[in-house]
Every structure is written in structure tokens, then in C-alpha cells.
Amino acid sequence: MEFEIIIKNGRIIDGTGNPWYSSEIGIKDGKIAEISPKIKNDAKKVIDASGLMISPGFIDIHSHTDWILPGSRGQESTLYQGVTTAVVGMCGEGMAPIPEGKEEDFLKLISKIDPILTQFEFPYHTFADYLNYNEKKRNSANLVFFVGYGNLQWASGQSGENRPANPEQLQKMKDYLREAMEAGAFGMSTGLIYTPQVFAKTDEIIDLTKVVADYNGLYFSHIRGEGATVLKAVGEAIEIVEKSGCAGGQIAHHKISGKPYWGNSKGTLRLIEEANERGINITCDQYPYNRGMAELMTALPPWVREGKNEEILNRIRKPEIQERIRKEVKEGIEGWENWIRDEGFQNLFLSTVTRENWKDIISKNITEITKIKGFSDDFETFFNLLIDNELSVMTTIQSMGEEDIRRIMTNRYQMVGTDGSGLPASFGAGAYHPRFFGTYPRILGKYVREEKVLTLEQAIRKMTSFPAQRLGLHDRGLIREGNWADIVIFDPDKIIDKATYEQPYQIPEGVPFVIVNGVIVIDRGKKNRKSPGRVIRRPK
């Protein structure tokens, strides 16, 4: 038998968490065909991995690459890290379903996330059509899809109002969800700080998640609060999984936000441990940075964000509304994650805008921008940013403490996710979060090699077999004969992130080869034009 690829002279970390071993790997027909101390057959391509580690491809368990796919399918920023599979449809927001006749409304809805998406013409409506559409496209890495709760709300006709779904709308949501699960979605996600999801009642989410349970699906959640209410929010996620009977739950990009609340990871991780001890399967994912990233408008009180973009803008233009917002930020609203009070304007850094007159202060925090632009105070800067850019403003939020980051990272129920997107390597818009380019090399370089927070084997398991197990992908995530040949070859002595908050679009070092489904896509550190990625559907 002639192999397409043989990998020689490297050390294999197989993804199980066990120590490395020496062997050669033969790849044929997209799969790992042989693992042997010495492969005697020939190959069309031989990779000499001397001095390098060979691991399963990294599975990005929390990705927003679906927002980028309409404009770019190269996924360079994550491929250069070693990501071979991206899990999308996270935080309750995705690109389907889109009922016929509502395409224009959907484009307006997502314009505040990425204005470029307003140019996209939708060739699909149902979730099945959406998966089929992506299957026909050339993808550089594999894709796993969840359906967003926010999409279900919008498609059913809720349109951002602060109210529960009526019986007709709830039935529509269930029908859309069932169609998505039948098509191959792995589950449902929520983003409970975003409108209109922030208005959702727990019972409604449980009711919908029972449909997910019918298909042995999963519930992934950007929980309702990551600061003052984080313990209660984790408890709510556990309750939803327990009462719905779904296969398991995932706490998305788990963190403790706001210095007053640092240390609460002790309590959240205890809740996760106790849930598992009771037989409720709860896990979490994390990126290794002390800043998050979100729409700046999320810093507004929930009632301000009710309805369509035009309604929100009309509110915040009014002086009396601005005054009420100032007062509520100072005093707080029960259950609301209050970024401005808890983090302060000095920790809200501008990431993207749409208007030219604001682009000179990208990467600055709002307090710095107030001085540069000459506004009377930070609130005036905040309101003007949102109004001038028609809500299309992204920000990074410095909110996390290193002790919590490390505690979560070393927990047995944690796995790794970027919470980013596979951007083009030449991407130049604004200053997105460095996690888009640096998550995995940062962990392997900073937290494994330099600081020894994790062993190399522990870190690789959290990036490979653990997320594969979470998704039920039994033929990925491990270096094992018969598995798909998703493989990363990296230099353990050199791998490191280069991306920063000021210069985020920098390719990491130390990842010379990435293989997706048996095809080399990163070859000696360079991305080629091959696109062997597949749409992976939920195992039946």
C-alpha cells in the first residue's frame, strides 16, 4: 500500500493525556491508516518531524467563524494555530434559519455585529439548506453547527420585545429547532446577555431544550452573567440541562468578570463538580486572556436594547434617556451585568467602528478617547460612539484576573475555545481580539512551556479528545488508526502567540504543518489553496 503522507521522526502526543511516544504515521484516503515504529511502505509525501510534536488537530469548541464564512472561507487565523474543526452557532447567534421574506430584516439585525454581512445574499432558508450550502463550499477546516436561540426567537416573530413567546411563537421555535436537529445540528446555544435573549425566562429555555434532548443534543450557553451574578447564572445553566434531560451542557468562555468578583471561580467550578457528581454532564471552555470582546451596546441597560436598531438609536439620542442610563449604571439593575460600573470606562477598549472619524482611536479605552476627542465625560463619548456608528461598535473588555484564569484552565472539566473567528491572514479591519490568532499557541507557549501551569499532555487533551468526546466525535480528536487524519505538527520549544491587543493580526510561531482530513493545509508554515474541510453532522 502506498500512503499519501508519512510522518516520520516526530514525537506523538495522542490526545488521551498520556505521555508522548515515538512512531511513524501513514495517512491514506483522509484517515490514519497505520501507526508503527517503522512504516515500510512508500508515500507521495514524507514529512520529517524531527524535533517536533505530532498531535490531533485542535477542535475549537467555541467559534464564531460562521460570521466570517460569507466573505472568506480560508480560516487562516485559526488554521495557523492548528485548529482543524470549528464549532459554530455559538452565543445564541448564527446564520440560520432565515424565513423566506425576512432576509432584509435579518441583514439589519446582524449589521451591528459585522456591517460586511449586509452585502450577503442568502441562498438558503432552512437549517438543512444552510448546512447543504456550506457543504458545497470549499472550507479549509471542518465545521460543526449549533442553532442559536436568538435565531429561533427572531424567526418566530419575537423581534426583540421584552416578553415571553406566545404559544404560537413557542411552537414555531420548536419547529425550527426540530428541523435544525434533524438536519444535523449538535444542539442549541444561548447568549443570555444579548437582546432579545436577555429577556428570556428559564422555563422557556428548558421547554425548548427538551426538543434538543429528543435528539440527544447539547446545550451551550453564554450564561446570564459572568460578574456579580455568575454563581446564579451557572446554576441556571445546570438547571436547564437537568430539567430538559439533554445530553449535557457547556458553560461558554467561562470567566469571572469584574475585580470585585475575582475568586468566584472557586464557587462556579464547585457547582460544575457537584452537578457532575449528581450525574448532570456539565463542562466549560475558556480562552487564555484577561479581556473579553462584545458589542459596546451590550453595556446599555437591557430595556434600552429592546426592539430594532432604529428604536434603540432613537432612545439613546434623547437627553432624558441618557440621564436615566447614567443613573441606572451608577445604581445598578438587579440581574443585569453592569460593565460600566464593574469594569469602568477605562477598561472598555475600542475594537471596531464603521465611521472614519472614529478610526484614529482604535485600541484606545473610552477614558482615553474622551480626552482625545474633547468630550465632557466618558458617558458622552459612549453615547456618541453608539449613535455615530449606528450601534456597530465592538469593544474588548479588560475584566478578568489571572488567578481565576489559571484556576479554570486547570480544572478537569475545562477545554479550550477561541471565542473568535477564522479570519483572513491579511485582515485589517479595526483591532479584533488577539484570541482570533493566538489562543492555542498562547496556552502551549506561555502556560505550558514558560509557566508550567499545565503539562503538554494535559493541554493537548483539552484541545483535542476532550472536545471530541463532548461532541460525540469518536473518529476525531485522537491519533488512532482509523480516525480522520486531522493533525497538527508543532515545535514545543518555539510555539507562541504573536498577536496583541494593539496588533492582533499576527500569525503565531512554531506550527509548521496542519493536516485536515488527510490533506496538508499549512505546509512549512505557509497556507496553501487546498480546502479539504467538511461539514460534520451530529451522529445519529
C-alpha positions in Angstrom: 0.0 0.0 0.0 1.3 3.4 -0.9 0.4 6.2 1.5 -0.4 9.7 0.6 1.6 11.1 3.6 4.0 9.5 6.0 5.1 11.5 9.1 8.5 10.4 10.5 10.8 11.2 13.3 8.3 13.1 15.5 7.0 12.5 19.0 3.3 11.7 19.2 1.0 13.1 21.8 -2.1 11.1 21.0 -4.7 13.3 22.8 -5.5 10.9 25.6 -3.4 12.8 28.2 -0.8 10.1 28.2 2.9 10.9 27.7 4.4 11.1 24.2 5.8 8.2 22.3 7.8 7.7 19.1 6.2 6.2 16.0 5.5 6.9 12.3 2.1 7.7 10.9 0.8 6.7 7.5 -2.1 8.6 6.0 -4.4 7.3 3.2 -7.8 8.3 2.0 -8.1 11.0 4.5 -7.5 8.8 7.5 -4.8 7.5 9.7 -4.1 4.1 8.1 -1.1 2.9 10.1 0.8 3.9 13.3 4.1 1.9 13.5 7.6 2.3 14.8 8.8 1.9 11.2 6.5 2.1 8.2 8.0 0.1 5.3 5.7 1.4 2.5 6.3 4.4 0.3 4.4 7.7 0.3 3.8 10.5 -2.1 4.8 13.0 0.6 7.1 12.4 3.6 7.1 14.9 6.5 10.2 14.9 8.6 9.0 15.9 12.1 12.4 15.8 13.8 12.3 17.8 17.0 8.6 18.3 16.6 5.4 17.1 18.3 2.6 15.4 16.5 -0.9 15.9 18.0 -4.5 15.6 16.9 -5.9 18.7 15.2 -7.3 21.2 17.7 -11.1 21.4 18.0 -12.3 24.9 18.6 -15.2 24.2 20.8 -16.5 27.8 20.8 -16.1 29.6 17.5 -17.8 32.4 15.6 -16.3 31.6 12.2 -19.8 31.3 10.7 -20.0 35.1 10.7 -16.8 35.2 8.5 -17.7 32.4 6.1 -19.9 34.6 3.7 -16.9 36.7 2.9 -13.9 34.3 3.5 -13.6 30.6 3.9 -9.8 30.4 4.3 -10.0 30.3 8.1 -6.3 31.3 8.2 -6.1 32.9 11.7 -7.3 29.7 13.3 -5.6 27.2 10.9 -2.2 28.8 11.6 -2.9 28.0 15.3 -3.7 24.3 14.5 -7.5 24.4 14.5 -8.9 21.7 12.2 -12.5 21.8 13.4 -14.6 24.9 14.4 -17.8 24.6 16.4 -20.1 27.5 15.3 -23.5 28.9 16.0 -22.4 30.0 19.5 -23.8 32.5 22.0 -27.3 32.1 20.6 -26.4 33.7 17.3 -25.9 32.1 13.9 -26.8 32.4 10.2 -29.9 30.2 10.1 -32.8 29.7 9.9 -33.9 32.7 7.9 -37.6 32.5 7.0 -38.4 33.4 3.4 -39.2 37.1 3.0 -37.3 38.1 6.2 -33.8 38.3 4.6 -33.6 42.1 4.7 -34.7 42.2 8.4 -32.0 39.7 9.3 -29.4 41.7 7.5 -30.3 44.8 9.5 -30.2 42.7 12.7 -26.7 41.4 12.1 -25.3 44.7 10.7 -24.2 45.8 14.2 -22.1 42.6 14.5 -20.4 42.9 11.1 -21.6 45.5 8.5 -20.0 43.5 5.7 -22.7 40.8 6.2 -25.3 43.2 4.9 -23.9 42.5 1.4 -24.6 38.8 1.7 -27.4 37.3 -0.4 -28.9 34.3 1.3 -29.2 31.2 -0.9 -31.0 29.3 1.9 -33.8 29.5 4.4 -34.0 26.3 6.4 -31.2 24.9 8.6 -30.9 21.9 6.3 -30.4 24.2 3.3 -27.8 26.1 5.3 -25.8 23.0 6.1 -26.1 21.8 2.5 -25.0 25.3 1.3 -21.9 25.1 3.5 -21.2 21.5 2.4 -21.0 22.6 -1.2 -18.5 25.4 -0.4 -14.7 24.9 -0.1 -13.9 25.0 3.6 -10.3 24.9 4.8 -11.3 23.3 8.1 -14.2 21.2 9.4 -17.4 22.8 10.7 -19.8 21.7 13.5 -23.1 23.6 13.7 -25.3 24.6 16.6 -28.6 26.5 16.2 -28.8 29.8 18.1 -31.7 30.5 20.5 -31.6 34.2 19.3 -32.2 33.0 15.7 -35.2 30.9 16.9 -36.6 33.9 18.7 -36.3 36.2 15.7 -37.5 33.6 13.2 -40.6 33.0 15.3 -41.6 36.7 15.2 -40.5 38.0 18.7 -38.4 40.8 17.1 -36.6 41.8 20.3 -39.5 42.6 22.6 -39.2 42.1 26.4 -41.8 39.4 26.7 -42.1 35.6 26.6 -43.0 33.9 23.4 -46.8 33.3 23.0 -48.0 29.8 22.3 -47.8 30.2 18.6 -44.3 31.6 18.6 -43.1 29.0 21.0 -44.4 26.3 18.7 -42.7 27.9 15.7 -39.4 28.0 17.7 -39.8 24.3 18.5 -40.5 23.5 14.8 -37.4 25.5 13.7 -35.3 23.8 16.4 -36.5 20.3 15.5 -35.8 20.9 11.8 -32.2 22.0 12.7 -31.6 19.0 14.8 -33.0 16.7 12.1 -30.6 18.4 9.6 -27.6 17.6 11.8 -27.2 20.4 14.4 -25.4 19.3 17.5 -27.6 21.3 19.8 -28.8 24.8 20.8 -26.8 27.7 22.1 -27.8 30.8 24.1 -26.3 34.2 24.7 -28.3 35.4 27.7 -26.7 38.9 28.0 -27.7 39.8 24.4 -31.1 41.1 23.4 -33.7 39.7 22.9 -32.2 36.6 24.7 -31.6 38.6 27.9 -35.4 38.8 28.3 -35.9 35.0 28.1 -37.3 33.2 31.1 -35.6 30.0 32.3 -38.8 27.9 31.8 -39.0 28.9 28.1 -35.4 27.8 27.5 -36.0 24.5 29.3 -39.0 23.9 27.2 -37.0 24.3 24.0 -34.1 22.3 25.3 -36.4 19.4 25.7 -36.5 19.3 21.9 -32.7 19.1 21.9 -33.0 16.2 24.4 -35.1 14.3 21.9 -32.1 14.1 19.7 -29.5 13.5 22.4 -28.2 17.0 21.7 -26.3 19.5 23.8 -27.0 22.9 25.4 -24.2 25.5 25.1 -24.6 28.8 26.9 -23.1 32.2 27.2 -24.6 32.4 30.7 -26.7 35.3 32.0 -23.9 36.9 34.0 -20.2 36.5 34.5 -19.7 39.0 37.3 -22.0 39.8 40.2 -24.5 37.1 39.2 -22.1 34.4 37.9 -22.9 31.8 40.6 -26.6 32.2 39.9 -26.0 32.1 36.1 -24.0 28.9 36.3 -26.8 27.4 38.4 -29.4 28.4 35.8 -27.4 26.6 33.1 -27.2 23.5 35.2 -30.9 23.7 35.9 -31.7 23.9 32.2 -29.7 20.8 31.4 -31.1 18.9 34.4 -34.8 19.7 33.8 -34.6 19.3 30.0 -32.8 15.9 30.1 -30.5 16.9 27.2 -27.1 15.1 26.8 -25.1 17.8 28.5 -24.3 21.4 28.9 -21.3 23.7 28.3 -20.6 27.0 30.0 -19.2 29.1 27.2 -15.8 31.0 27.6 -16.0 30.6 31.4 -14.6 33.6 33.2 -15.1 35.8 36.3 -15.7 39.4 35.1 -15.0 42.4 37.3 -12.4 42.8 40.0 -15.0 42.9 42.9 -15.9 39.3 41.9 -12.5 37.8 41.3 -12.1 34.5 43.1 -15.7 33.3 42.4 -14.3 30.7 40.1 -13.9 28.6 43.3 -17.7 28.6 43.6 -18.6 28.2 39.9 -16.2 25.2 39.5 -17.6 23.7 42.7 -21.1 23.9 41.1 -19.8 22.2 38.0 -18.2 19.5 40.0 -21.3 18.9 42.1 -23.5 18.7 39.0 -21.3 16.0 37.5 -21.3 14.1 40.8 -25.2 14.1 40.6 -25.0 12.7 37.0 -25.5 16.0 35.2 -22.9 16.3 32.4 -21.6 19.9 32.6 -18.3 21.2 31.1 -16.8 24.6 30.2 -14.5 26.2 27.7 -12.1 29.1 28.1 -9.6 31.4 26.2 -6.4 32.4 27.9 -6.7 36.2 28.0 -7.8 38.8 30.6 -10.1 40.6 28.2 -13.4 39.6 26.6 -15.0 41.1 23.4 -18.5 42.1 22.6 -20.7 44.7 21.1 -20.4 48.0 23.0 -24.2 48.4 23.0 -24.3 45.4 25.5 -23.2 47.9 28.1 -26.6 49.6 27.9 -29.3 48.5 30.3 -31.5 45.7 28.8 -34.6 47.9 28.4 -32.7 50.3 26.2 -31.7 47.5 23.9 -35.3 46.3 23.3 -36.6 46.3 19.7 -35.0 47.1 16.4 -31.8 49.1 15.9 -33.7 52.2 14.9 -35.7 52.1 18.1 -32.6 51.7 20.2 -30.9 54.6 18.5 -34.0 56.8 18.9 -33.9 56.2 22.7 -30.3 56.9 23.3 -30.5 60.2 21.3 -32.8 61.6 23.9 -31.2 63.6 26.8 -33.7 62.3 29.3 -32.9 58.7 28.4 -29.2 59.3 28.6 -29.7 60.8 32.1 -31.7 57.7 33.1 -28.9 55.4 31.8 -26.3 57.3 33.8 -28.4 56.8 37.0 -29.1 53.1 36.4 -25.4 52.4 35.7 -24.5 54.0 39.0 -27.2 52.3 41.0 -27.4 49.1 39.1 -30.4 46.9 38.0 -31.0 43.6 39.6 -29.7 40.7 37.4 -28.0 43.0 34.9 -24.3 42.5 34.1 -23.2 46.2 34.5 -19.9 46.5 32.7 -19.5 50.3 33.1 -19.9 50.1 36.9 -18.0 46.9 37.4 -15.1 47.4 34.9 -15.2 51.1 34.4 -14.9 53.1 31.1 -11.1 52.9 31.4 -11.3 49.1 30.8 -13.6 49.3 27.7 -11.2 49.4 24.6 -12.5 50.3 21.2 -12.1 47.4 18.7 -14.1 48.2 15.6 -16.2 51.1 14.3 -17.8 52.0 10.9 -17.3 55.8 10.7 -13.9 57.2 9.5 -13.9 59.9 12.1 -13.6 57.3 14.9 -10.9 55.0 13.3 -8.0 57.1 14.6 -8.7 56.0 18.2 -9.0 52.2 17.7 -7.4 50.2 20.6 -7.9 53.2 23.0 -10.1 52.9 26.0 -13.1 55.2 26.4 -11.5 57.3 29.1 -8.5 58.0 26.7 -10.9 58.7 23.8 -12.8 61.3 26.0 -9.6 63.2 26.4 -8.5 62.8 22.7 -11.9 63.9 21.3 -12.6 66.5 23.9 -15.9 65.2 25.2 -17.2 66.4 28.6 -17.1 62.9 30.2 -17.0 59.2 29.3 -20.7 58.9 29.1 -20.8 61.5 26.3 -18.1 59.6 24.5 -20.1 56.3 25.0 -23.3 57.7 23.6 -21.6 59.4 20.6 -19.8 56.3 19.7 -23.0 54.3 19.5 -25.0 56.9 17.8 -22.4 57.9 15.1 -21.7 54.3 14.3 -25.4 53.2 14.4 -24.6 50.7 17.2 -21.9 48.9 15.1 -19.1 49.1 17.6 -17.1 46.3 19.1 -15.1 46.5 22.2 -12.6 44.5 24.2 -13.3 44.5 28.0 -10.5 44.1 30.5 -12.2 42.3 33.3 -10.5 39.1 34.4 -7.9 38.2 37.0 -5.0 35.8 36.4 -5.8 33.6 39.4 -9.3 32.8 38.0 -7.9 32.2 34.5 -5.4 29.6 35.9 -7.9 28.0 38.2 -10.4 27.5 35.4 -7.7 26.4 33.0 -6.5 23.6 35.2 -10.0 22.3 36.1 -10.8 18.8 34.9 -14.0 20.0 33.2 -12.3 22.8 31.2 -11.5 22.6 27.4 -10.1 25.3 25.1 -12.0 27.5 22.6 -11.1 30.7 20.9 -14.4 32.6 21.0 -13.0 34.0 17.8 -13.3 33.5 14.1 -11.1 32.2 11.3 -10.1 35.5 9.8 -8.0 36.0 6.6 -4.3 36.4 7.5 -4.4 39.8 5.8 -7.4 41.0 7.8 -7.0 44.7 8.6 -10.4 46.0 9.9 -10.2 47.5 13.4 -8.5 45.7 16.2 -10.2 42.4 16.9 -9.3 40.3 19.9 -5.8 38.6 19.7 -7.6 35.3 20.6 -8.5 35.1 16.8 -4.9 34.5 16.0 -3.2 33.4 19.3 -5.3 31.2 21.6 -3.7 27.8 21.2 -0.1 28.8 20.8 -0.5 31.1 23.8 -1.5 28.2 26.0 1.2 25.9 24.6 3.9 28.6 24.8 3.0 30.7 27.9 1.0 28.4 30.1 2.7 25.1 29.3 6.3 25.8 28.3 7.1 29.0 30.2 4.9 28.9 33.3 4.1 25.1 33.6 0.5 25.7 34.6 -0.4 22.6 32.6 1.7 19.7 31.2 1.9 19.5 27.5 -0.2 16.3 27.5 -2.9 17.9 29.7 -3.2 20.9 27.4 -3.4 18.8 24.2 -6.2 16.6 25.7 -8.2 19.8 26.5 -7.7 20.9 22.8 -8.5 17.6 21.1 -10.0 14.4 22.6 -12.0 16.2 25.3 -13.9 18.5 22.9 -14.3 15.5 20.5 -15.8 13.5 23.4 -18.1 16.4 24.3 -19.5 16.4 20.7 -19.6 12.6 20.3 -17.0 12.7 17.5 -15.4 9.3 18.1 -13.3 9.3 14.9 -11.6 12.6 15.6 -9.5 14.1 18.5 -7.1 11.2 18.9 -4.1 9.9 17.0 -5.5 6.5 16.4 -5.7 4.1 13.4 -8.9 4.5 11.5 -9.5 8.1 12.7 -9.7 11.0 10.4 -6.2 12.5 9.8 -6.7 15.9 11.4 -3.2 16.5 12.7 -1.0 19.4 14.0 2.8 19.3 13.9 4.4 21.9 16.1 7.6 22.9 17.8 7.2 22.7 21.6 10.3 24.9 22.1 9.1 27.7 19.8 5.3 27.7 19.7 4.0 31.1 20.9 1.3 33.7 20.1 2.4 37.0 18.5 -1.0 38.7 18.4 -1.5 41.7 20.8 -4.5 43.9 21.5 -2.8 46.7 19.6 -1.5 44.4 16.7 -3.9 41.4 16.8 -3.5 40.2 13.2 -0.1 38.4 13.7 0.4 34.8 12.8 1.8 32.6 15.7 5.2 30.9 15.6 6.0 27.2 15.8 3.3 25.5 13.8 4.9 24.3 10.5 2.3 21.7 9.5 -1.5 21.3 9.8 -3.4 18.5 8.1 -7.2 18.4 7.7 -8.8 15.1 6.6 -5.5 13.8 5.3 -4.6 17.0 3.3 -1.8 19.3 4.2 -3.2 22.9 4.5 -0.4 24.5 6.4 2.9 23.4 4.7 6.1 24.5 6.4 4.3 27.5 7.9 2.5 28.6 4.8 -1.2 28.3 4.0 -1.9 26.7 0.6 -5.0 26.8 -1.5 -6.4 23.4 -0.5 -9.7 23.3 1.2 -10.5 19.8 2.5 -12.8 20.8 5.4 -16.2 19.1 5.8 -19.5 19.9 7.4 -19.8 17.4 10.3 -23.3 16.5 11.2 -24.5 15.2 14.6 -24.0 11.4 14.9 -27.4 9.7 14.7 
